[in-house]
């Protein structure tokens, strides 16, 4: 019976793998959107019957007007967790399993075969997610189709660095695919030793860990040369991207995935595309001119814990350039950071708060000197910015570089003057950050509006 179950699971993975490969052949945007609309309405009809929360939440609004459904976010999802999910799993029992896994680092326990996951909670609000065996097979097939450099017929060794393992990730290990989880809580020296022995062909890790591994390679302590490198979990800063690509002599690919779904992945040309074959993204426009928006996610492939009209806390920038890969799926120029990390400064006359998007601050700093190899920006209030940075060859950051700091201040002042805003007081401190369980946020706002 167990062998039959495993065979059926493998067949599901293969089905979704080949289905994803086939759907990648879309060339017409209108046809893709029409197909997507049909899938969404079918999905909504099922969820309306299966989820007590959504049945009440959508009351009075017909299926075809789903774009008018009220939004949800992480706080609403967690508040109504018991009634929102369609499996009858309570938040209390799911949290108990998830917390135990975090403490023991054993991520195999499930509830009735359902995988329980816990988001990192960088915003102070941890999120639970549920994945059924059927959804796990679909996720695995989809990920393999979009990420494997040579397809499932070629042997691959996958090294996956993440804060927490999951049955979801372990399910990738099929046939010719080997998978090894690298716990971010483990010391770097142990990782280097394992990587040297394992010799992965596919390296997946947060951007800060990839940067650290690249530094180890530069120092001659790491000699691996994977076929493909994929950045996950953190914003891939242009400074880190340039360094990692130069050391490993290849493009760094990206996966945009969070508790709320597998949202985007890079194509063969290294350009990020939304996974519009499994999710629909509505755009809450932040700035028309710069094409920045907050994504509102509807995942029409997920039933256990339906994600419908879910507002994320991220800032994405839409690309205006068509992709040479030919995909009609929306191309994303960059993932800029979190909405909560938009820096705000006071207007010169009205004193109203003026937004400075993280990318503006990033480019002001890295443009001040080619010697800057690391930086962080923290805003404690509208009148104060704390900037830490490290220059090439200056690992201990003993002395400030007055010329570099003057250029940083001048660039930020120019941005503020352009926006008719008051330039905040800028202080400089020593750069400190160790890649690990805490996500790196290059630009961070630590005060609430």
Secondary structure, DSSP 8 states (H G I E B T S, - for coil): -HHHHHHHHHHHHHHHHHHHHHHTT---HHHHHHHHHHHHHHHHHHHHHH-HHHHHHTTT--GGGGGGS--B-HHHHHHTHHHHSSS---HHHHHHHHHHHHHH-----EETTEEEEE---TTS---EEEE-HHHHHHHHHHHHHHH-SS-TTS-EEEEEEESS--HHHHTT--TTEEEEEEETTS-HHHHHHHHHHH--SEEEEEHHHHHHHHHHHHTTS-----SEEEEESS---HHHHHHHHHHHTS-EEEEEEETTEEEEEE-TTS-EEE-TTTEEEEEEEEETTTTEEEEEEEETT--TT---SEE-SEEEEE--S--TT---S-EEEEEEEEGGG-EEEEBTTT--EEEE-HHHHHHHHHTT-TTEEEEEEEEEETTEEEEEEEETT-SS--S--HHHHHHHHHHHHHHHHHTTB---EEEEEE-----SSS---SEEE-S--
